[in-house]
Amino acid sequence: MTDYIDQECRFFVSYSGVKLPFNLVNPIPADGLSHRNTFIRAYFDRAGTLSGFDKVVYGEVELSHRYQYHDNGVLKRAEIVMLDEEPAELIFDNAAVPISGR
C-alpha cells in the first residue's frame, strides 16, 4: 500500500482512540527500544502524516495499519491486519464517512 523508503520511522508506547487513523501516544527514542517488549513502529510522510504503523510484541508484528488519504487530508483507505486473521479494508469518502469495508 505504501513504500516506506522515504518516510520517517518513529516509535511509540501505544495508541489511543477508536477513530481511524489511531492517535499514537508516548514517543520512545530509538535507543530506548532494547528495554521494551511491546512498541509501535510508525511511518510518517514528509508532511508528518501517519502512513501506517506496526504493533510489535516480542519481536513479532501483531497488528498493522496502513493509511491513504484524500487530497483534503481526510482518511481515504485503511488496511488493518491482525496476526492470524484476514486483512480488513475500510474505504471512506472525502468527508470521512465509511463507504465500504471488508
DAKA-V599420 format. One record per residue. RES is the residue in three letters. PHI is phi in whole degrees, 0 to 359 (NA if undefined). PSI is psi in whole degrees, -180 to 180 (none if undefined). Layout:
res=[RES,RES]
phi=[PHI,PHI]
psi=[PSI,PSI]
This chain:
res=[MET,THR,ASP,TYR,ILE,ASP,GLN,GLU,CYS,ARG,PHE,PHE,VAL,SER,TYR,SER,GLY,VAL,LYS,LEU,PRO,PHE,ASN,LEU,VAL,ASN,PRO,ILE,PRO,ALA,ASP,GLY,LEU,SER,HIS,ARG,ASN,THR,PHE,ILE,ARG,ALA,TYR,PHE,ASP,ARG,ALA,GLY,THR,LEU,SER,GLY,PHE,ASP,LYS,VAL,VAL,TYR,GLY,GLU,VAL,GLU,LEU,SER,HIS,ARG,TYR,GLN,TYR,HIS,ASP,ASN,GLY,VAL,LEU,LYS,ARG,ALA,GLU,ILE,VAL,MET,LEU,ASP,GLU,GLU,PRO,ALA,GLU,LEU,ILE,PHE,ASP,ASN,ALA,ALA,VAL,PRO,ILE,SER,GLY,ARG]
phi=[NA,222,267,266,301,264,251,274,257,229,236,220,286,198,225,224,89,239,279,270,288,298,266,276,233,57,301,236,293,304,284,265,285,295,256,238,269,226,200,254,254,243,240,234,282,298,274,87,275,293,265,172,206,236,268,256,234,50,82,245,284,265,210,228,235,231,236,232,235,290,300,275,91,275,303,256,211,230,247,237,235,248,310,64,231,291,297,246,233,240,244,236,281,285,247,71,269,299,244,196,193,216]
psi=[-42,141,122,10,-45,20,155,132,128,163,146,160,-44,-167,164,163,171,-14,139,147,150,154,117,137,156,79,149,131,148,-35,-4,1,-25,-16,13,139,-26,134,167,128,113,151,133,139,-179,-25,-3,12,135,120,-26,170,159,133,116,125,117,44,-2,139,117,-30,137,140,138,135,145,150,151,166,-25,4,-3,144,130,-42,139,130,126,126,124,147,130,22,158,144,149,143,130,134,137,148,-180,6,12,21,127,132,-17,162,149,none]
